[in-house]
Amino acid sequence: MADIAFLGLGVMGFPMARHLLAKGHRVTVYNRTEAKARAFVEKHGGVSAPTPREAARGQEFVFACVGNDDDLRSVALGEDGAFAGLSPGAVFVDHTTASAEVERELHALAASAEIGFVDAPVSGGQAGAENGALSIMCGGEEKDYERIEPVIGAYARAARLMGPPGAGQLTKMVNQLCIAGLVQGLAEGLHFARRAGLDAEAVISVISKGAAQSWQMENRWKSMTKGEFDFGFAVDWMRKDLAICLEEARRNGAKLPAAALIDQFYADVQAMGGGRWDTSSLIARLDR
């Protein structure tokens, strides 16, 4: 069993840290809102720390799951950052969906302090985190990945080292690009079926058994037809992720015309007041 710090107890981090405790690891948690860390300890055990540095002190592994590049730098760097508390030989694992650029930056800083670093964004949403069934895409050095693989198994259904530092985030970008296209296609299909006078349930029962099948179709068609979006992966978060994808594409020369267009469709949903709606709310702008 390992000594672990977990930084960030949001909708993903909270259950992930819980799974680590359930597997018998010794876990110290930190959250920017201290009351949330105290609530976690009261409910699940472990201990809390007032700063990332204190949480990281003496730990073998530190896991972070925060909001964006700036949040990641704030918990990793500086006088109160986790890097200041880690000893040589420890490994920092970042589950944030962030840019590949910040991961390479932090990997280099960690390496200079003889700290391992793995970028490890996740897919599977809140349900995947709650059920310990996330898919994890990792970037970093093989020796560091081999050390963390049995530990992240507490909440991973699948994990794989994709390449050098930043490769995990690049793989997550591919994931988000595919999801955006799938959701827009499903939204247009269901919208078309409604306008054509078809029974949506009958349509889905047929096409979901063929080449059109997807996780989005199986899990979102009912709520989309009912106009229910108060759950799931928020539009605001998807726009953040698509911004990362589009910025990386400008850097590497990839052409993402559909992603750029769908990003603007999500901006329309935000303007409708749907920033916290599930990403399947793309259909709402078609049904206006």
C-alpha positions in Angstrom: 0.0 0.0 0.0 1.3 3.5 -0.9 1.4 6.9 0.8 -0.6 9.2 -1.5 -1.7 12.8 -1.7 -4.7 13.7 -3.8 -5.1 17.3 -4.9 -8.6 18.5 -6.0 -11.8 17.0 -4.8 -14.3 18.0 -7.5 -16.8 15.7 -9.2 -14.0 13.5 -10.5 -11.4 13.8 -7.8 -13.6 13.1 -4.9 -14.6 9.5 -5.9 -11.1 8.8 -7.3 -9.6 9.6 -3.9 -12.3 7.5 -2.3 -11.3 4.5 -4.4 -7.7 4.8 -3.3 -8.7 4.7 0.3 -11.0 1.7 -0.4 -8.0 -0.2 -1.8 -6.1 0.4 1.5 -3.8 3.2 0.5 -2.9 5.9 3.0 -4.4 9.1 1.5 -3.9 12.8 2.3 -6.3 15.2 0.5 -6.1 18.8 -0.4 -8.8 21.0 -1.9 -8.8 24.7 -2.5 -12.1 24.9 -0.5 -10.9 23.4 2.7 -14.4 22.5 3.9 -14.6 20.0 1.1 -11.4 18.3 2.2 -12.8 18.1 5.8 -16.0 16.7 4.5 -14.2 14.0 2.5 -12.2 13.0 5.6 -15.3 12.9 7.8 -17.1 10.7 5.3 -14.3 8.4 4.0 -11.3 8.7 6.2 -7.7 9.7 5.4 -6.3 13.1 6.5 -6.4 16.6 5.0 -3.7 19.2 4.6 -3.9 23.0 4.3 -1.6 23.3 1.3 -0.4 21.1 -1.6 3.1 21.2 -0.2 2.0 19.8 3.1 -0.2 17.2 1.4 2.8 16.1 -0.7 5.4 16.0 2.1 6.7 12.4 2.5 4.4 10.9 -0.1 5.3 8.3 -2.7 2.7 9.6 -5.2 0.8 12.8 -5.6 -2.3 12.8 -7.8 -3.9 16.1 -9.1 -7.3 16.6 -10.7 -8.0 20.3 -11.0 -9.6 22.6 -13.6 -7.1 23.9 -16.1 -3.4 24.8 -16.8 -3.4 27.7 -14.3 -5.0 25.6 -11.6 -2.4 22.9 -12.2 0.5 25.3 -11.9 -1.0 26.7 -8.7 -1.0 23.3 -7.0 2.3 22.1 -8.4 4.6 25.1 -8.2 5.5 27.9 -5.9 6.4 28.0 -2.2 3.2 26.1 -1.2 3.1 23.8 -4.3 3.4 20.1 -4.3 6.8 20.0 -5.9 8.2 21.9 -2.9 7.0 19.1 -0.6 8.1 16.1 -2.7 11.3 14.1 -2.2 13.4 12.8 -5.0 12.0 9.5 -6.3 8.3 10.5 -5.8 5.9 10.6 -8.8 3.4 13.4 -9.6 0.4 12.2 -11.6 -1.8 14.8 -13.3 -5.4 13.7 -14.1 -6.4 17.2 -15.2 -7.5 17.8 -18.8 -4.9 20.4 -19.7 -2.6 21.4 -22.5 0.3 19.2 -23.6 2.5 22.3 -23.3 1.9 22.6 -19.5 2.6 18.9 -19.0 5.9 19.1 -20.8 6.8 22.2 -18.8 6.0 20.5 -15.5 7.7 17.3 -16.5 10.9 19.2 -17.1 10.7 21.0 -13.8 10.0 17.7 -12.0 12.9 16.0 -13.7 15.3 18.7 -12.5 14.2 17.8 -9.0 14.4 14.1 -9.6 10.7 13.7 -9.4 8.7 11.5 -11.8 5.9 13.1 -13.7 3.0 11.5 -15.7 0.2 13.3 -17.5 -2.8 11.1 -17.2 -6.1 12.6 -18.3 -9.2 10.5 -17.9 -12.3 9.7 -19.9 -15.6 8.2 -18.5 -17.1 11.2 -16.8 -18.5 11.3 -13.3 -20.1 7.9 -13.6 -16.8 6.4 -14.6 -15.1 8.0 -11.6 -17.9 6.9 -9.2 -17.8 3.3 -10.5 -14.0 3.0 -10.8 -14.3 2.5 -14.5 -12.3 5.3 -16.1 -10.1 5.1 -19.2 -6.7 6.8 -18.5 -4.3 8.0 -21.3 -0.8 8.5 -20.0 2.3 10.4 -21.1 5.7 10.2 -19.5 8.6 7.8 -18.9 7.9 4.1 -18.8 9.6 3.6 -15.4 7.2 6.1 -13.9 4.2 4.7 -15.6 5.0 1.2 -14.4 5.0 2.4 -10.8 1.7 4.2 -11.0 -0.2 1.6 -13.1 -1.2 -0.7 -10.2 -2.2 2.3 -8.1 -4.5 4.0 -10.7 -6.1 0.6 -11.2 -8.2 1.6 -8.1 -10.4 3.7 -10.4 -9.3 2.7 -14.0 -11.0 0.2 -16.3 -8.2 0.7 -18.8 -4.9 2.6 -18.7 -2.1 2.8 -21.3 1.2 4.7 -21.7 0.7 6.6 -25.0 4.2 8.1 -25.4 6.4 10.8 -24.0 5.3 13.7 -21.8 2.2 15.4 -23.2 1.1 12.3 -25.1 -1.7 11.6 -22.6 -3.1 15.0 -23.1 -2.8 14.7 -26.9 -4.8 11.4 -26.8 -7.4 13.1 -24.6 -7.8 15.8 -27.3 -8.5 13.1 -29.8 -11.1 11.7 -27.4 -12.8 15.1 -27.1 -12.8 15.8 -30.8 -14.5 12.4 -31.5 -17.1 13.0 -28.8 -18.0 16.5 -30.2 -18.5 15.1 -33.6 -20.6 12.2 -32.4 -22.8 14.4 -30.2 -23.5 16.8 -33.1 -24.3 14.0 -35.5 -26.7 12.4 -32.9 -28.3 15.8 -32.3 -28.9 16.3 -36.0 -30.2 12.8 -36.5 -32.7 13.0 -33.6 -33.8 16.5 -34.7 -34.3 15.2 -38.3 -36.3 12.2 -37.1 -38.6 14.4 -35.1 -39.2 16.7 -38.0 -39.8 13.7 -40.3 -42.5 12.4 -38.0 -40.6 9.3 -37.0 -40.7 7.5 -33.6 -37.3 8.3 -32.1 -37.3 5.1 -29.9 -38.1 3.0 -32.9 -35.4 4.7 -35.0 -32.8 4.2 -32.2 -33.7 0.6 -31.7 -32.8 -0.1 -35.3 -29.8 2.1 -36.0 -28.1 1.4 -32.7 -27.6 -2.2 -33.8 -25.7 -1.1 -36.9 -22.8 1.2 -37.8 -24.3 4.3 -36.2 -24.1 2.8 -32.7 -22.1 4.8 -30.1 -21.9 5.3 -26.3 -23.5 8.7 -26.8 -26.4 7.1 -28.7 -27.0 4.4 -26.1 -26.7 6.7 -23.1 -28.1 10.1 -24.3 -30.8 9.7 -26.9 -33.7 9.5 -24.3 -32.6 12.5 -22.4 -32.0 14.4 -25.6 -35.5 13.8 -26.9 -36.9 14.9 -23.5 -34.8 18.0 -23.4 -33.1 16.9 -20.1 -29.6 18.2 -19.7 -29.0 18.9 -16.0 -26.3 16.3 -15.5 -23.1 14.9 -17.1 -20.2 16.7 -18.7 -20.8 20.4 -18.8 -20.8 22.5 -22.0 -18.4 25.0 -20.2 -15.9 22.1 -19.7 -16.2 20.9 -23.3 -15.5 24.4 -24.6 -12.4 24.5 -22.4 -11.3 21.2 -23.9 -12.0 22.2 -27.5 -10.1 25.4 -27.0 -7.1 23.2 -26.0 -7.6 21.1 -29.1 -7.8 24.0 -31.4 -4.7 25.7 -29.9 -2.7 22.5 -30.3 -4.0 22.2 -33.9 -2.7 25.7 -34.7 0.7 24.5 -33.3 0.9 21.2 -35.2 -0.9 22.1 -38.4 -3.9 19.7 -38.0 -7.1 20.8 -39.7 -10.2 20.7 -37.5 -13.0 22.4 -39.3 -15.8 20.4 -37.7 -14.4 20.9 -34.2 -14.2 24.7 -34.8 -17.8 24.8 -36.0 -19.1 22.6 -33.1 -17.3 24.8 -30.6 -19.3 27.7 -31.9 -22.5 25.6 -31.6 -21.6 25.1 -27.9 -21.1 28.9 -27.6 -24.7 29.2 -28.8 -25.8 26.8 -26.0 -23.9 28.9 -23.5 -25.8 32.0 -24.8 -29.0 30.1 -24.1 -28.0 29.7 -20.5 -26.8 26.2 -20.9 -23.2 26.5 -19.8 -23.7 23.8 -17.1 -25.9 21.6 -19.2 -24.6 18.2 -20.5 -22.8 18.3 -23.8 -25.8 16.4 -25.4 -27.6 19.8 -25.2 -26.4 20.5 -28.7 -29.9 19.4 -29.8 -31.4 22.3 -27.9 -30.1 24.8 -30.3 -31.6 22.9 -33.2 -35.0 22.7 -31.5 -35.3 26.4 -30.8 
